[in-house]
Amino acid sequence: MLKSSKQCNELPHEVDMSTPVLLYRLVSPALLRTLMRRTGTGEALSVRALAARSGVGRGTIGNLLTGEQESIPEESARKIADVIGVDILILWVPMQRAELSTSGPDLLAVTG
């Protein structure tokens, strides 16, 4: 039996939307590929092995390697860096999300 569109769009668990997710952008696919060939332990990692050890999906890792995807959540970036054996900032650049602030000065106000 097929699920209705409403059932397909329902989340299986609650998601906390109040905390913004910090994204990390990959420095370069070539660097990730190089570091996978020789990790901090000297061992080579395949996409499958990196995915299994980090808990990040094979598709995500594959997309990062091809450049189809450039950024991932901080937690995933940390897991990949940990498995490879490098500091997170060697492989990733933190990205800030622009947020509207209602507490700051009104920069668009006309002064007279």
N, C-alpha and C positions, 0 to 999 in steps of 0.2 A: 504494500500500500504506500502511495506517495504522500509525503508530508505537504500540508498546505503552506503557502508562502509565509503565513504568520508564524507557523511552527519553525520554519527554516530560519527566520530572522530573530527568533528568541535566543538570548544568550543563556548558556547552560549554568552560569553562575553570575553573581553580581560583580560589576566592574566599578572601581572607585574612580569616578571622573573628576574628583576635586583635586587630585594630585597630578600635575602635568608630568608626562613621561619625558625624560631627557633623552634625546637621540644622540647617537655617536655616528659620525661619517667615517667611512673607511678611507685611510690615507691613499691607498692605491691597491687595485686588484693584484698587480704584479708583486707588491710587497707581501700581501697575504699568501700568495702562491709560493713565494720564496721561503717565507717562514714556515709554511706547511711542509716544505721539503726537508727542512732541518730545524726542528724545534729546539727548545732550550735543553732537552735531554739528548739531542743529536738524532732523534728518531724522526722518520718521515711519517706524515699523516695524510691519509686519503680524505676526500670529502666525507665519505661514509664514517671513517674513524673519528674525524673532528666533530661531526654531528652527534655521534653516539656519546662521546666523552663530554661534550659541552652542553648537550641537551637542546641545541639549536638545530632546526630542521635542515635536512640535506638540501632542499630546494632553496632555502635562504642562503646557505653557504655557496651553493652553485651560482646563484644570482649575484652574490657579492663578487665572485671570481670572474664572472663575465661582464661585470659593470652594469648589469640590468638593475641592480639594487645598490644604493650607495650608503644607506644608513639603517641602523637597527637600534632598539632600545638599549639603554645603558647596561642593564643586567645581562643581556645576550652578548654585548661587546666585551664585558668583563669576563664572562665564561670562556669565550673564544681566546682572549688574551691569556687567561690562566692556563688553559690546556696547551697552548702553544709555548708558554713559558716566557712571555714578555710583559713589560708594563703596558697597561692599557693605552697610554699616550704614544707608544711606539707605533701602534697599528691604527688608532682611532683618534678623531678630533671631536671634542664635544660641541654640540650645536645648541644654541639658545633658542627657545621658542619665544616669539614676540607675543606679549600679553598686554591687553589694555588695562590701564590702571585708573581707578576712579579717585585715588587718594592724592595724587600728585597735582602740581599746578596745571592750570588750563593754558597750554601753550598757544592755543588758537584764539585766546581772548584778545580783543582789541583794547589797547590802552589809550587813554585819551589825554 
